[in-house]
Structures are given as structure tokens and as C-alpha cells.
Amino acid sequence: MNLDKYKDESVIQRLLKESKTIAVYGASNKEWSTSHSIFKFLIGVGYEVIPVNPKYDEILGVKCYPTLSDIEKQIDIVDVFRRPSEVVCVAEEAVQIGAKAIWFQEGVINEDAAEIASSGGLDVIMDRCILKEYNFHIN
């Protein structure tokens, strides 16, 4: 599997600069979790961040949605914190809602999901940490 096509530096930079709204799929209210830290970071640097997790009503005071389809705003990036075996349905839903991009965090590698998203017109980033990439490309 060649992941290089899902790690394009110019696409990463464009997404980080042009995106306004990020849905964090698998966001957690547990302060020690990576998804919580990144959710908090993204808010801190000025993105509108929407948590997606059916377990919570809100995270850090932000309304949490059970699915992407429940969000009534245009989503620029769906940032995915799920096991690789669970992300095909996330990719399908991201395509259905017309998201602009899907970003699979480090270790989240599923070529079928990436192909679904790519075929559906989304930019796809895989096996990259959005926080690290932000610090590299923007800061």
C-alpha cells in the first residue's frame, strides 16, 4: 500500500490554511485522550470545531453530535479518531454530507475508506496528526 498520495504536503498546507470548520469524529471529553487534546488545540488556534461522538452531549462546552449527518453546517475537514476497521462508514458519511476533506489521524490507515472518500471528491490525508502538521506548516 502506497500512502504517499495521502500525505501530499501541498494539500495539507492548503487544508490547514483555507479550512474554517473541522468535525472531530471520535472526540472525547477525557482530558488524557489525544482526541481531546487536539480538539482543544484546534479551538485554540481559531477553527470552529464540532465534536462527533454519540457518547457525549457536549465537549468543552461545545454541542456534540452523534453523527456527521446531524451537523447542519458545511464541514471543511472531518478529522477521524477511530480504529482503522471502523472508518469506512465515516468516509461514506463524509461523502454524503459533502465534506471537503477527510483527515485520518496517525495510525488510522484504511485504503478502502480513503478510496471511498477520494472517489467521492474529498481531499484525503491519512496517517498524519493534524496538530503536528499545523505546527509544521502554519506556526
C-alpha positions in Angstrom: 0.0 0.0 0.0 1.4 3.4 -1.1 0.3 6.0 1.4 2.3 8.8 -0.2 -0.7 10.1 -2.2 -2.5 10.6 1.1 0.4 12.7 2.6 0.7 15.4 0.0 2.3 18.4 1.7 0.6 21.0 -0.6 -2.8 19.5 0.2 -2.1 19.5 3.9 -0.9 23.1 3.8 -4.0 24.3 1.7 -6.4 22.5 4.0 -4.9 23.9 7.2 -4.9 27.5 5.7 -8.3 27.5 4.0 -10.5 25.4 6.3 -12.7 27.0 8.9 -14.8 24.2 10.3 -13.5 20.9 11.5 -15.6 18.0 12.7 -13.6 15.8 15.2 -15.0 12.3 14.7 -14.4 10.3 17.9 -13.8 13.4 20.1 -13.6 12.6 23.8 -14.1 14.5 27.0 -11.3 12.6 28.7 -8.6 15.1 29.2 -5.8 12.5 28.8 -7.0 11.4 25.3 -5.3 12.5 22.1 -8.6 13.5 20.5 -9.5 15.7 23.5 -6.1 17.5 23.3 -6.3 18.0 19.6 -9.9 19.2 19.8 -8.9 21.8 22.4 -5.8 22.8 20.3 -7.9 23.3 17.2 -10.3 25.6 19.0 -7.4 27.5 20.5 -5.9 28.3 17.1 -9.2 29.6 15.7 -11.0 26.8 13.9 -14.7 26.2 14.5 -14.5 22.7 15.9 -17.5 20.3 16.2 -17.3 17.1 18.2 -18.9 14.0 16.8 -19.4 11.2 19.3 -22.8 9.6 20.4 -21.5 9.1 23.9 -21.5 12.8 24.8 -23.9 15.8 24.8 -21.0 18.3 24.8 -17.3 18.5 25.0 -15.6 21.6 26.4 -18.9 23.4 26.3 -19.4 22.6 22.6 -22.5 20.7 21.5 -21.6 17.2 20.5 -23.3 15.4 17.6 -24.0 11.7 17.3 -23.2 11.6 13.6 -21.8 13.8 10.9 -25.3 13.9 9.3 -26.7 15.6 12.4 -24.5 18.7 11.8 -26.3 21.4 10.0 -23.1 23.3 8.9 -20.7 22.8 6.0 -17.7 20.8 7.2 -14.4 21.5 5.7 -12.4 18.7 7.4 -13.6 15.5 9.1 -10.7 14.7 11.5 -11.0 11.0 12.3 -10.1 9.3 15.6 -11.4 5.8 15.2 -9.9 2.4 14.7 -9.0 1.7 11.1 -11.6 -1.1 10.9 -14.3 1.4 11.8 -13.7 4.2 9.3 -15.3 3.0 6.0 -18.7 4.2 7.3 -17.1 7.5 8.4 -15.8 8.0 4.9 -19.1 7.2 3.3 -20.9 9.7 5.6 -18.3 12.4 5.0 -19.0 12.0 1.2 -22.8 12.0 1.8 -22.7 15.3 3.8 -20.4 17.0 1.2 -17.4 17.5 3.4 -14.4 18.9 1.6 -11.8 16.7 3.2 -11.2 13.7 5.5 -8.2 13.5 7.7 -7.3 10.2 9.2 -5.1 10.7 12.3 -1.8 8.9 12.8 -2.2 5.1 12.8 -5.6 5.3 11.2 -4.9 3.6 7.9 -7.7 2.1 5.7 -7.2 2.3 2.0 -10.8 1.3 1.3 -12.0 4.3 3.3 -9.5 6.6 1.6 -10.6 5.4 -1.8 -14.3 5.9 -0.9 -13.6 9.5 0.2 -11.3 10.2 -2.7 -13.8 8.8 -5.3 -16.5 11.0 -3.6 -14.5 14.1 -4.3 -12.8 14.7 -0.9 -9.2 15.5 -0.3 -7.8 12.7 1.8 -5.0 12.9 4.4 -4.0 9.6 6.1 -1.7 8.6 8.9 -0.9 12.2 9.8 -1.5 14.2 13.0 -3.3 17.5 12.3 -1.7 19.1 15.3 1.8 18.2 14.2 1.1 19.3 10.7 -0.4 22.6 11.9 2.7 23.3 13.9 5.0 22.4 10.9 3.1 24.2 8.2 1.4 27.2 10.0 3.5 28.0 13.1 
